[in-house]
Amino acid sequence: MSFGDTLKALSDPIRREILTMLKSKRMSAGDISDKFDMTNATVSYHLSKLKEAGLIYETKYKNFIYYDINTSVFEELMLWLSQFGGGEENEKDK
């Protein structure tokens, strides 16, 4: 997983909405699909892009596949982004 893949996956509003849904609970592909007015194949495509970026993972249970958010990727991204934040005086401002 690279930050480029992560940011590209996050650039899509549907994928961000899926992540918001998964923030509160684990969901099956069918549960996720029910929330959108699009084909199951399109939802599956978005899920695969999120999975490729490491933002979600799947767990198989009986005949169902459940999706969960991978918070460790968000923690890594936030840590990386924090180096660009304020707080300490920048070297160029001295």
Backbone torsions as a table, in degrees:
resi	resn	phi	psi	omega
1	MET	NA	132.4	175.5
2	SER	-117.2	160.0	177.9
3	PHE	-62.7	-31.7	177.4
4	GLY	-60.2	-45.9	177.5
5	ASP	-63.3	-40.7	-179.5
6	THR	-63.8	-49.1	-178.1
7	LEU	-66.3	-36.7	177.5
8	LYS	-64.0	-43.3	178.7
9	ALA	-64.2	-37.8	-179.5
10	LEU	-74.6	-13.9	-177.2
11	SER	-72.7	-17.1	-178.4
12	ASP	-90.1	127.4	-177.6
13	PRO	-63.9	-32.2	177.8
14	ILE	-65.3	-43.8	-179.8
15	ARG	-65.2	-38.6	177.2
16	ARG	-64.2	-37.8	178.2
17	GLU	-66.7	-39.8	176.6
18	ILE	-60.7	-44.3	179.2
19	LEU	-62.4	-39.1	177.6
20	THR	-62.8	-40.4	177.7
21	MET	-64.3	-41.1	-177.9
22	LEU	-74.2	-16.1	179.3
23	LYS	-61.5	-34.2	-175.9
24	SER	-92.3	-25.5	-179.6
25	LYS	-166.3	160.2	174.0
26	ARG	-71.0	140.8	-178.7
27	MET	-139.5	150.9	174.2
28	SER	-84.1	165.0	177.7
29	ALA	-60.6	-37.0	178.4
30	GLY	-64.8	-41.9	177.3
31	ASP	-61.0	-42.7	179.7
32	ILE	-66.1	-45.8	-178.7
33	SER	-60.6	-35.0	179.6
34	ASP	-62.2	-23.2	-176.6
35	LYS	-84.6	-7.6	-175.5
36	PHE	-123.5	153.0	175.9
37	ASP	-98.2	68.6	179.1
38	MET	-153.1	167.0	-177.1
39	THR	-69.9	158.0	175.9
40	ASN	-60.4	-35.4	179.5
41	ALA	-63.6	-38.6	179.3
42	THR	-67.9	-42.3	176.9
43	VAL	-63.0	-41.4	178.5
44	SER	-60.8	-39.1	177.2
45	TYR	-61.1	-46.6	-180.0
46	HIS	-63.9	-40.4	177.7
47	LEU	-63.1	-39.8	179.8
48	SER	-66.3	-36.5	177.5
49	LYS	-66.7	-39.7	176.9
50	LEU	-65.3	-38.7	179.8
51	LYS	-68.6	-42.0	177.6
52	GLU	-59.9	-35.5	-179.7
53	ALA	-81.0	-4.6	178.8
54	GLY	79.8	10.4	-176.8
55	LEU	-80.5	-22.6	176.3
56	ILE	-135.9	162.3	171.7
57	TYR	-136.5	159.7	-177.7
58	GLU	-115.4	149.5	176.5
59	THR	-129.3	129.5	179.0
60	LYS	-95.4	132.4	177.1
61	TYR	-139.7	115.0	-175.2
62	LYS	54.1	-120.9	-177.6
63	ASN	-97.2	13.1	-175.0
64	PHE	-119.1	152.3	172.2
65	ILE	-116.3	125.1	179.9
66	TYR	-109.1	144.7	-179.1
67	TYR	-113.4	138.0	178.0
68	ASP	-129.4	152.4	177.2
69	ILE	-79.8	142.9	178.6
70	ASN	-100.9	93.6	-174.1
71	THR	-67.2	-23.1	-178.1
72	SER	-63.6	-32.7	177.7
73	VAL	-66.4	-40.2	177.9
74	PHE	-66.2	-37.2	178.0
75	GLU	-63.9	-43.1	178.0
76	GLU	-63.3	-43.0	-179.8
77	LEU	-64.1	-43.3	179.4
78	MET	-64.2	-40.0	178.1
79	LEU	-62.4	-43.9	179.2
80	TRP	-64.8	-44.9	-179.4
81	LEU	-65.2	-30.9	-176.6
82	SER	-63.3	-22.3	178.7
83	GLN	-67.5	-15.5	-179.8
84	PHE	-99.0	-1.6	-178.2
85	GLY	-78.5	172.1	179.0
86	GLY	-80.4	-151.3	179.0
87	GLY	105.5	-61.1	177.1
88	GLU	-101.3	149.8	179.7
89	GLU	-65.1	130.5	177.9
90	ASN	-69.5	151.1	-178.9
91	GLU	-59.2	-37.5	-177.8
92	LYS	-71.5	-20.2	-179.1
93	ASP	-83.6	-7.0	-177.3
94	LYS	-79.2	NA	NA
